[in-house]
Amino acid sequence: KMYESKISLPSETMDGSKVRLMANIEGADESESVIQSRAEGVGLFRTEGIVLRERQALAKEDLQFEEYRRVVERLHPHPVVIRTLDIGGDKALPGNMFGREDNPFMGFRAIRYCLKNPDIFKEQLRAILRSAAYGNVRMMYPMISGVHEVLEANELLEEAKQELKDRGESYSGEIEVGSMIEIPSAAYTADVISENCSFLSIGTNDLIQYMLAVDRVNDSIAHLYEPCHPAVLRTIKAVIDMAHENDTPVAVCGEMASDPVYVPLLVGMGADELSLSPSLIPEVKFMIRHISQASARDLAAEIVTLKRPRLIFGRLREFYRSVMKDLVGERFLP
């Protein structure tokens, strides 16, 4: 109830710095929860469940379009960021038609699959473009490793626009296109990628596993999956700084964005937007409204001088407790 009491108030720090809170969803049925959470739109619309229908058959354009349109219309005028197909890794390819991969997280997944299957990719792109005629749609590509993939995907996007034009379909050609930053090679060329994108979105879950060479679904090495590793935090900060030099906004949409212990750090690093499950938005907004941008910046500056994950997490937890103890009482804190 304490968190819910702030839900209708703006998502901004005590000194007036705005941090947009967006929702992660997987289908049109979640639109109401986005509205109830007072999110400012959808920052990550995962489309795998829509494209891979029952029996893992690939959904046709019209089926995809109808699902996207329902969300876009319901949430208008708020933006809906649709992530293109991100199959592979821990999300099985349809019907296992490409055979077993020994290392699927490093394999034929996401944008790699789409660029090698342009007909399937353009089917989705056409559905997204058509839905954009009904509201505020943005789109982003997953698992980009370098700007060449963004440019290649954009060429297919232009082909999809032309195909819709030739068919006489209604669509929006003015769609904003962004890139997910999940691979180290993308992170360290974020300056180049951001020159060719309207926005970037840092997917911390994959970024951590690729930075640390830790399979995040392998229980035997789960203890090595460490968001507080200095390499991870330095990389997030570097991406934000490089993008901001090009006036490109940066969102964070991994699990770190939904954890109130990490939120002050991300705010202090300059993240423009956080995208998370609608149910977690009240607690994160509560934290944002009880910190200042100045204190968050000071925290971020201090954290980058620390060299061990345990010390970093300890300092983040200490900051979290210092904010919350007067609000909930120390004995209720973790």
ChimeraX attribute file (.defattr): number of C-alpha atoms within 10 A of each C-alpha:
attribute: neighborCount
match mode: 1-to-1
recipient: residues
	/A:1	7
	/A:2	11
	/A:3	14
	/A:4	14
	/A:5	10
	/A:6	15
	/A:7	20
	/A:8	13
	/A:9	12
	/A:10	17
	/A:11	25
	/A:12	21
	/A:13	23
	/A:14	14
	/A:15	13
	/A:16	12
	/A:17	16
	/A:18	17
	/A:19	21
	/A:20	19
	/A:21	30
	/A:22	29
	/A:23	29
	/A:24	24
	/A:25	24
	/A:26	15
	/A:27	17
	/A:28	17
	/A:29	12
	/A:30	14
	/A:31	21
	/A:32	14
	/A:33	15
	/A:34	24
	/A:35	15
	/A:36	12
	/A:37	20
	/A:38	21
	/A:39	27
	/A:40	21
	/A:41	25
	/A:42	27
	/A:43	30
	/A:44	26
	/A:45	21
	/A:46	18
	/A:47	21
	/A:48	20
	/A:49	16
	/A:50	21
	/A:51	24
	/A:52	20
	/A:53	15
	/A:54	10
	/A:55	8
	/A:56	15
	/A:57	12
	/A:58	17
	/A:59	18
	/A:60	16
	/A:61	18
	/A:62	14
	/A:63	14
	/A:64	23
	/A:65	22
	/A:66	16
	/A:67	18
	/A:68	26
	/A:69	21
	/A:70	16
	/A:71	26
	/A:72	27
	/A:73	18
	/A:74	16
	/A:75	21
	/A:76	14
	/A:77	14
	/A:78	17
	/A:79	17
	/A:80	28
	/A:81	24
	/A:82	24
	/A:83	23
	/A:84	22
	/A:85	25
	/A:86	23
	/A:87	23
	/A:88	21
	/A:89	18
	/A:90	12
	/A:91	14
	/A:92	17
	/A:93	22
	/A:94	16
	/A:95	12
	/A:96	11
	/A:97	8
	/A:98	9
	/A:99	8
	/A:100	10
	/A:101	13
	/A:102	8
	/A:103	10
	/A:104	14
	/A:105	18
	/A:106	11
	/A:107	13
	/A:108	18
	/A:109	21
	/A:110	23
	/A:111	23
	/A:112	18
	/A:113	18
	/A:114	22
	/A:115	16
	/A:116	11
	/A:117	11
	/A:118	16
	/A:119	13
	/A:120	18
	/A:121	20
	/A:122	22
	/A:123	18
	/A:124	26
	/A:125	26
	/A:126	25
	/A:127	23
	/A:128	28
	/A:129	26
	/A:130	24
	/A:131	25
	/A:132	25
	/A:133	18
	/A:134	20
	/A:135	19
	/A:136	20
	/A:137	28
	/A:138	23
	/A:139	23
	/A:140	25
	/A:141	24
	/A:142	23
	/A:143	21
	/A:144	23
	/A:145	22
	/A:146	20
	/A:147	21
	/A:148	12
	/A:149	18
	/A:150	21
	/A:151	14
	/A:152	11
	/A:153	20
	/A:154	15
	/A:155	12
	/A:156	18
	/A:157	21
	/A:158	15
	/A:159	15
	/A:160	24
	/A:161	21
	/A:162	14
	/A:163	14
	/A:164	19
	/A:165	13
	/A:166	9
	/A:167	9
	/A:168	9
	/A:169	13
	/A:170	14
	/A:171	19
	/A:172	18
	/A:173	17
	/A:174	11
	/A:175	16
	/A:176	14
	/A:177	21
	/A:178	26
	/A:179	29
	/A:180	26
	/A:181	31
	/A:182	24
	/A:183	22
	/A:184	19
	/A:185	15
	/A:186	21
	/A:187	25
	/A:188	18
	/A:189	18
	/A:190	26
	/A:191	21
	/A:192	17
	/A:193	30
	/A:194	24
	/A:195	16
	/A:196	18
	/A:197	21
	/A:198	19
	/A:199	23
	/A:200	24
	/A:201	28
	/A:202	25
	/A:203	23
	/A:204	24
	/A:205	16
	/A:206	20
	/A:207	24
	/A:208	26
	/A:209	21
	/A:210	19
	/A:211	19
	/A:212	16
	/A:213	11
	/A:214	17
	/A:215	19
	/A:216	20
	/A:217	12
	/A:218	10
	/A:219	9
	/A:220	9
	/A:221	11
	/A:222	12
	/A:223	10
	/A:224	15
	/A:225	19
	/A:226	19
	/A:227	21
	/A:228	22
	/A:229	20
	/A:230	18
	/A:231	16
	/A:232	20
	/A:233	21
	/A:234	14
	/A:235	17
	/A:236	23
	/A:237	19
	/A:238	18
	/A:239	24
	/A:240	26
	/A:241	20
	/A:242	21
	/A:243	22
	/A:244	19
	/A:245	12
	/A:246	16
	/A:247	13
	/A:248	21
	/A:249	21
	/A:250	27
	/A:251	27
	/A:252	28
	/A:253	24
	/A:254	22
	/A:255	15
	/A:256	21
	/A:257	29
	/A:258	23
	/A:259	16
	/A:260	21
	/A:261	20
	/A:262	20
	/A:263	22
	/A:264	29
	/A:265	26
	/A:266	26
	/A:267	27
	/A:268	19
	/A:269	24
	/A:270	22
	/A:271	26
	/A:272	20
	/A:273	21
	/A:274	27
	/A:275	30
	/A:276	25
	/A:277	21
	/A:278	24
	/A:279	15
	/A:280	17
	/A:281	28
	/A:282	23
	/A:283	17
	/A:284	24
	/A:285	28
	/A:286	22
	/A:287	23
	/A:288	25
	/A:289	21
	/A:290	16
	/A:291	20
	/A:292	20
	/A:293	24
	/A:294	15
	/A:295	17
	/A:296	22
	/A:297	18
	/A:298	14
	/A:299	20
	/A:300	21
	/A:301	14
	/A:302	13
	/A:303	22
	/A:304	14
	/A:305	10
	/A:306	14
	/A:307	13
	/A:308	12
	/A:309	17
	/A:310	13
	/A:311	13
	/A:312	21
	/A:313	18
	/A:314	12
	/A:315	17
	/A:316	22
	/A:317	16
	/A:318	13
	/A:319	19
	/A:320	20
	/A:321	18
	/A:322	12
	/A:323	14
	/A:324	18
	/A:325	13
	/A:326	9
	/A:327	12
	/A:328	12
	/A:329	10
	/A:330	12
	/A:331	7
	/A:332	9
	/A:333	10
	/A:334	7
